[in-house]
Amino acid sequence: MMESRKAWVVVWATFVCLAIIFGVSYSFAAFFENFAKEFDAQRADVSWIFGICGLVYFVLGAFGGMLADRWGPRLVCMSGMAIISGGLYLTSQAQSLSTLYISYGLMVGLGIALVYTPSIAAVQPWFTQRRGLASGIASSGVGAGTLILPVVVSSLMTQMTWREALQSLALGVACFGLMAAFLLERAPQSGHGVRGAMAGLSLAEALKTPSFRWLYVGTLLGAPVMFIPFAHISAAARDAGVPEAQAVALVGLIGIGSLVGRFAIGWLADRVGRVKTLMLMQGLMGLSYLIWAFAQDRLAFGAFALWFGLSYGSIVSLLPAICMDLFGGKAVAAIIGTLYTGAALGNLLGPVLAGRVFDLTGQYDWVIWLTLGIASMATFSCWRLLKYPQPHH
């Protein structure tokens, strides 16, 4: 038996954890217009909420990884779920936009940081031959959450206020999130399918390798490309005349594409090479913006959402497995968390600057073409990564 039954329990528990935290994060699109109207704010100002949330969970991802390496994923992830639930409830009570920066931006961001890296890193050491498949299944929770939760929240808001919808979301996180986090368990250092998984490089050793540096640059440059649509594609579709419900559902379509990408690419990358697949997906994610550039109706926006989601889901699925391939399991949670700090600046500034450009010009054209250029540089970084041998197997 190559991998134990317990290993697959960890995979599916991670799936649920990721579905919850990113479903919550990307439900921001459903609240975007409500926040703007309630607090009489411009799009750039509202975008700061999403940007701060992403900045916090990417910057503190390394911290969450270090805590998990020391204390195990269960305790750290359960703490994160409790903080997310509390942040959502406080958001429902907010009386100013500045309060949302703290409750949604800082608190939800901190909670995600304590769940994301520890949960996804918990999967890698349990597996050897089927690591790509396991990582793909686990990280497909991001796609499932992106597909389901924004649509559920949008539906709730037809029957209740946005404040009541946030309270319902907080309760759901407290119930299902804590249960899933409880099932996470650290892999043993030897046993079925995990012998030698905890060998490899320390964080300090990994940081000195050219492979990490190019992977970090690719993650840094890919972040704006990856996160601008989550904050702005629904608003762009509304501007083009797409009805409200269908505009919000675009985030769900990204989730569908993401699910397909995570399952299909995980299987493919185990056979043709994960770094080559990452390079291809970075390029395809950039090219998806060409559809957005000319989109005028719901079909075109839907095509963009599916294409973008496919490439986005593939990239997020591949990164943890690539870290395990390159650096081993000794400090994999801390290494993944450190890598994700590269996404922090792009996640913060990408949506905010896109909102500022729209506020100044009334359109997203400049955003789209600049993002295409950045995507090409991210693809080049992945190509450079191919030049170096994997230091750990």
ABEGO torsion letter per residue (X at the ends): XABBAAAAAAAAAAAAAAAAAAAAAAAAAAAAAAAAAAAGBBAAAAAAAAAAAAAAAAAAAAAAAAAAAAAEAAAAAAAAAAAAAAAAAAAAABABAAAAAAAAAAAAAAAAAAAAAAAAAAAAAABBAAAAAAAAAAAAAAAAAAAAAAAAAAAAAAABBAAAAAAAAAAAAAAAAAAAAAABBBBBABEBGABGAABEBBAAAAAABAAAAAAAAAAAAAAAAAAAAAAAAAAAAAAAGBBAAAAAAAAAAAAAAAAAAAAAAAAAAAAAEAAAAAAAAAAAAAAAAAAAAABABAAAAAAAAAAAAAAAAAAAAAAAAAAAAAAEAAAAAAAAAAAAAAAAAAAAAAAAAAAAAAAAAGBAAAAAAAAAAAAAAAAAAAAAAAABBBABX
